[in-house]
Amino acid sequence: MTLNTTKEICQEYTDDTVFDGSLKCRQHKKGYRFSIDAVLAAHFHTPAKGEKILDLGCGCGIIGLVMMYRWSELISSLHSLEIQPSLKSLADYNYSANGFDDTCTSHLGDVKHILNYFRAESFSHVVCNPPFYHVESGRQSLDNESRIARHQIAGSLDEFIRAASTAVQNRGSVVFIYPAEMFTELTGALAEARLTLKSIQFIYSYPDSTKDAKLVLVKCIKNGGRGVKIHQPFYVYSEKNGSYSSEMQRLYMAHSNFSFR
C-alpha cells in the first residue's frame, strides 16, 4: 500500500518500492526524498491517448514513474527537467530500472531557460511539484540537495509557472501542487501566464472542521475558457494519528481506478 524501504545497496541510497513492489524507486538516503505531494500530483491528470508530458523539477523522477505505471499505454513520451545532477542521475536510473527508458528522458537544466531544452508549446501536459518555500522560510537545517529541491533557490514559483506555460501547447493542461495557504500567490501567477484554472482540489490532513487545508492541487488549461470544478475535500488520513484514508490508500494500490474527476 505505502512506500516500502528495503535494504540499502550502499550508504548513499535506498531502493524503495511503490504499488505493492511493482514500481522501483531509488533515492538518496540523506538527500531529497519524495513525499505524498508527488503521488497526488501524478494522479491529478489522466492522460489522453498520445500525450506528450513534461515533468518540471522531477527530482528522482517519481511523478513520471507513477504516471507511466498507471498510463504507459496512453503516454507517447515523457520528458523531465531537473537542475541538480545528483537527482537527474537518479531519474535516469529509475526510468531504466522500471523499463520506461524508451519513453522517458531526463534533461539537466534550469526552468528559467526552458527554451534551451524544449521547443515552445511542444507538450500536451505539464506537471510540476515546485519548491514550496522562499529562501529564508521553512526548515533551514536540510542538506543542500533537499534545500534546493524544497526552497526557491534555483527558481521561483513565477519562473516554474512561466516555464510550464511556455512548454505547454495552446489548450494543453498543466498541474501544480502547492501549499494551500499560498493559494492566492499560486493563482495570481497562473493567471499572469495565461493558465486558466479548471479544477481545484484542496488536500486536508484528516477530517476536522477546525483544520485548514494543507495543500492544493490545481489543473489549468492554457488560454482556457470559463468554468472551474472545485472537488470535495480530500483527506490523507482517516483521523488524527490514524491510517491513510480509503482515497489515499487507493492512490498507492497496484491496481486502482481512482480518479479525481
ChimeraX attribute file (.defattr): number of C-alpha atoms within 10 A of each C-alpha:
attribute: neighborCount
match mode: 1-to-1
recipient: residues
	/A:1	16
	/A:2	16
	/A:3	17
	/A:4	15
	/A:5	14
	/A:6	10
	/A:7	9
	/A:8	15
	/A:9	10
	/A:10	9
	/A:11	9
	/A:12	11
	/A:13	16
	/A:14	19
	/A:15	18
	/A:16	17
	/A:17	18
	/A:18	20
	/A:19	20
	/A:20	15
	/A:21	14
	/A:22	11
	/A:23	19
	/A:24	20
	/A:25	25
	/A:26	22
	/A:27	25
	/A:28	18
	/A:29	14
	/A:30	14
	/A:31	18
	/A:32	20
	/A:33	16
	/A:34	17
	/A:35	10
	/A:36	14
	/A:37	18
	/A:38	22
	/A:39	20
	/A:40	22
	/A:41	23
	/A:42	26
	/A:43	18
	/A:44	24
	/A:45	20
	/A:46	15
	/A:47	21
	/A:48	14
	/A:49	12
	/A:50	13
	/A:51	18
	/A:52	20
	/A:53	26
	/A:54	28
	/A:55	24
	/A:56	29
	/A:57	28
	/A:58	29
	/A:59	29
	/A:60	27
	/A:61	32
	/A:62	27
	/A:63	26
	/A:64	28
	/A:65	25
	/A:66	22
	/A:67	22
	/A:68	23
	/A:69	16
	/A:70	19
	/A:71	14
	/A:72	19
	/A:73	13
	/A:74	16
	/A:75	19
	/A:76	15
	/A:77	19
	/A:78	25
	/A:79	20
	/A:80	26
	/A:81	24
	/A:82	24
	/A:83	20
	/A:84	18
	/A:85	14
	/A:86	15
	/A:87	24
	/A:88	24
	/A:89	17
	/A:90	22
	/A:91	30
	/A:92	19
	/A:93	17
	/A:94	25
	/A:95	24
	/A:96	15
	/A:97	14
	/A:98	15
	/A:99	12
	/A:100	19
	/A:101	17
	/A:102	10
	/A:103	16
	/A:104	24
	/A:105	20
	/A:106	22
	/A:107	20
	/A:108	17
	/A:109	19
	/A:110	21
	/A:111	23
	/A:112	16
	/A:113	11
	/A:114	20
	/A:115	14
	/A:116	11
	/A:117	14
	/A:118	16
	/A:119	12
	/A:120	16
	/A:121	17
	/A:122	16
	/A:123	25
	/A:124	20
	/A:125	26
	/A:126	28
	/A:127	26
	/A:128	23
	/A:129	25
	/A:130	23
	/A:131	23
	/A:132	18
	/A:133	20
	/A:134	14
	/A:135	17
	/A:136	10
	/A:137	10
	/A:138	13
	/A:139	12
	/A:140	12
	/A:141	8
	/A:142	14
	/A:143	11
	/A:144	12
	/A:145	18
	/A:146	18
	/A:147	21
	/A:148	19
	/A:149	27
	/A:150	20
	/A:151	21
	/A:152	20
	/A:153	14
	/A:154	16
	/A:155	19
	/A:156	19
	/A:157	19
	/A:158	17
	/A:159	20
	/A:160	24
	/A:161	27
	/A:162	20
	/A:163	21
	/A:164	31
	/A:165	27
	/A:166	21
	/A:167	26
	/A:168	25
	/A:169	20
	/A:170	18
	/A:171	17
	/A:172	21
	/A:173	27
	/A:174	31
	/A:175	24
	/A:176	25
	/A:177	27
	/A:178	24
	/A:179	18
	/A:180	19
	/A:181	13
	/A:182	13
	/A:183	16
	/A:184	10
	/A:185	14
	/A:186	20
	/A:187	15
	/A:188	12
	/A:189	17
	/A:190	24
	/A:191	15
	/A:192	13
	/A:193	19
	/A:194	18
	/A:195	27
	/A:196	24
	/A:197	24
	/A:198	18
	/A:199	19
	/A:200	20
	/A:201	21
	/A:202	22
	/A:203	22
	/A:204	19
	/A:205	20
	/A:206	22
	/A:207	17
	/A:208	11
	/A:209	6
	/A:210	6
	/A:211	10
	/A:212	15
	/A:213	18
	/A:214	15
	/A:215	19
	/A:216	23
	/A:217	21
	/A:218	25
	/A:219	23
	/A:220	25
	/A:221	22
	/A:222	22
	/A:223	18
	/A:224	16
	/A:225	11
	/A:226	8
	/A:227	9
	/A:228	13
	/A:229	13
	/A:230	11
	/A:231	12
	/A:232	11
	/A:233	14
	/A:234	20
	/A:235	21
	/A:236	21
	/A:237	19
	/A:238	16
	/A:239	14
	/A:240	10
	/A:241	9
	/A:242	10
	/A:243	13
	/A:244	18
	/A:245	17
	/A:246	12
	/A:247	16
	/A:248	21
	/A:249	16
	/A:250	17
	/A:251	22
	/A:252	20
	/A:253	16
	/A:254	16
	/A:255	11
	/A:256	12
	/A:257	9
	/A:258	15
	/A:259	12
	/A:260	15
	/A:261	9
